[in-house]
């Protein structure tokens, strides 16, 4: 829905292509360095930080009026993905050591696929019943909600790990760092 929003701003087709590509290229180029950070630092914190960047970017899109601002927001969304995805993948591997790697990766990929299917369906309904700006607000709020739910399930492990007395109750909490 970003290309639809961009076209409403009278942004050219080639500029829309740049905006979409900027997001993907930023994510692709930065996943390796952020993956290295995920190997050394708190994976949960990286996921939360990346998701926060992505959520803020989504929520700000309705306020944007220019190509350069939309391009910058696309870069921020790509950065958020680059920060959070390697850490999420690493946690999936850690959980896989207990659940089974195929099971863990299957669940992770299913969750990602469901999101990729549901996002355009929900966005289309939001646009039909509300408006285009509401698509990004709803998406941002869903992202914030998902981040809060994620934090709810890992918060005890984060607190204990930070006190150096971590005794988590499940695979994610025990081994996210």
N, C-alpha and C positions, 0 to 999 in steps of 0.2 A: 504493500500500500504506500510505501515511500515514493515509488515512481509516480503514482497517481497524485500524491500530495505535491511533489516537485512540479508536475505538469500544471497544476493549479496556480503555481507561482510564476508561470511563464518561463520556466527553465527549459532550455533546449534538450532535445533527445540525447545529444552527445554529452551534455552536462549531467543528465540523469544517469547515463551509463557510468560516468566518472564517480558520481556519488555512491552508486551501488558497488562499483568496483573498489572504491576506497575502503569500504567496510571490510570486504572480503580480503583484500590485499593486506590491510593492517593486521587482521586476525592471522592470516597465513604467515606473515613475516615475523610476528612477535610471539607466536606460540612456543617456539623453541626456547627463547630466553626466559619466558615466563614458566615454561616447563622446568627449566633448571632451578628457578626460584621455588617452584613447588616441591622439588626434591630436597631443598634445604630448609624451607620455612613452612609455616603453618598453612596447610592446604585449605582448611576451612576459612581462614581469614582471607586468603586469595580469592576463593569462590565468592565470599560475601562482598569483597571490594569490587571485583569484576561485575558482579550482578548489580551493585549499587550504581556503578558508572553506566551500565546499560539501561537501568531503570530511569535514571536522571535524564539520559539522552532521549529515551522514548517520550517521557513526560514533557520535555522541552520542545519537541517537534512542532506542536501547534503554534508556538510563539515565533517560529522562524519565518522570515520574509525574504531572504536572499539565498542565492546559490552558495556563496562562501560560508554562510552560517550552517546551511544544510550539509555541506561538504564536511565542515568541522564536526558536526554532530555525528555524521557517519563514521568519521575517524574515531570518535569517542566510543561509539557502539562497537567498532572493531577492536579497540583497545580493551574494552570490558570483556569481550569474548576471548581475546588472547590471554587475559589474566585468569579468567575462571575456568576455561575448558581444559587446559592441561592438569590443573589441580583436581577437577572433577573426574577426569580420566584416571588419574593416579589413585584416587579413592576407590574408583571402580575396580582397579587391579588389586588394591589392598583387600577389599571386600571379597574379591574373587578367590583369594587364598583360603578363605573360610567357606564360601558358598560353592565354589567351583568357578573357574575362569569363564567358561562358556555361559553358565547361568548368569553371572554378574554382567558380562559384556552384553548378553542378550537383553537383560533388563534395562541396562543403560541405553542401548540402541533403540529398544522399544519406546522408552520414555522420550528420547529425542525425536523419533519418528512420529509419535502421537502429537508432540508439540508442533512439528512441522505440518501435520495434517490439520490440527485443530486451529492453529493461528489464522490461516486464511479464511476458514469457515466462520469462525467467531468474528473476525474483522469484517467480513462481508455483511454479516448480520448487523453488527454495530453500525456500519456505514449506512445500511438500508434503513435502520430504525432511528438512528441519531444523525451523525454526520461524520465527515472524514476526520476532523480533529479528534473526535471522541474515540476513534480507532486507536490512536496513539496514547491517549489518556488511559483507556481500558487496558491496553497492552502493558503500559507502565505500571498500572496498579496490580495487574496479574503478576508481573515480574516481582514487584515489591512483596506481594502476598506469598509467592513461592519462596522468596528469600527468607521471609519471616518464618515460614513453616520449616524450611531447611534449618534455620538457626535454632528453632524450638527443639528439634531432634538432636542437635549436636552441642547445644549450649553447656550442658553439664560437663561434657568432655572438655570443652574449651576452658571453662573455669578451673577445673581440676588440673589440666595440663599446665596452665599458667602458674599454678601453685606448686608445681613439681610433685603432686601427690595423685596423679591421675590413676583412677581405677574404673575405667569405663565399663559399661554393661554390654556393649555389642561391638561388632567388628569395626564399624565406622568410628565409634567413640574411642575404642582401644587403640586404634592404629592410624589416625588421620595425620599425624605429624611424621 
